[in-house]
Amino acid sequence: MNDVLIIGTVALDTIETPFGKVEKALGGSATYASFAASFFSNPSIISVVGDDFPKGYINLIKKRNIDVEGLKITGRTFHWEGFYEYDMNEAKTRKTELNSLEDFKVEVPEKYKNIKYIFLANIDPEHQLQVLKRINKPDFVVLDTMNFWINNKKDALLKVIKKVDVLLLNDGEARQLFKTANLVNAANQALSLGPKAVIIKKGEHGALLFTKNKHFSAPGYPLENIKDPTGCGDSFGGAFIGYLAKTKDLSESNLRKAVVYGSVVASHNAEDFSLNRLKDMTMNDIEKRYKELQDIREF
Ligand code: AMP
């Protein structure tokens, strides 16, 4: 049974890193997030692609048992062009072509309406709001976004933040959104808007989980082979919610485990371009690295 609903982009990405380049490769926040979630749960996606979207990519998504009834096909596919320099923590955007995303009317298939774990992955916050309006009483809603929407749709984004349980941001976005250099201050501002937890992702340096009275710091896995960090944030979010949907335990200590699973899956994702690593990854690979992270932290 479908237990996680993800709205986000399914994209064609043109990416350049110091280690190579891909053109119009499979990408998008919903794609990375659903692949990551599929190791723990049965995700469904809501998104849109164009007639130009290769059939082979849809087959790849279906092969991971991701439900695509909510994937519309119309116009041209969303295309993102970005690059990274040696500091791979920061993606630089060359071009964002919204294409079919511009007139996307969110529809939620009937069979998705009772899904309890919802991931509002990176997409227009107005679309995120529409999903929330159309579903029945979710148990747990996680929200992700990026600088593009902070710059262009800040009011709508603030509205969504007030309706979710967990806000995910990377450090740069947290500073930008809350106009502060200090991440503790940014997290407190975010918590004061309503979410019960805020997770600030710090790229290769791991992630911080803030709840009202506590915080937790998950290390980043010290990767030797990194090719392309695109989708690490989305993979983090997908694994995080996938693990929680599987365990159905929203305690602080289980949120910490979910953060570590998020870090682990994101670290694997950075080892290759596009979905190349996640499509071949196994649960064994995930568990092995999870244990290594436990060892790294022990003192
Ligand atoms: P990240 O996890 O932040 O590295 O996400 C990378 C993915 O986000 C890429 O595969 C892009 O297709 C997608 N993306 C880039 N810009 C946007 C945007 N403005 N809205 C939604 N998705 C985007």
Residues whose N, C-alpha, C, O or C-beta is under 5 A from the ligand:
A	BS01	AMP	T9 A11 D13 G27 G28 S29 W80 N122 I123 F148 P229 T230 G231 C232 G233 D234
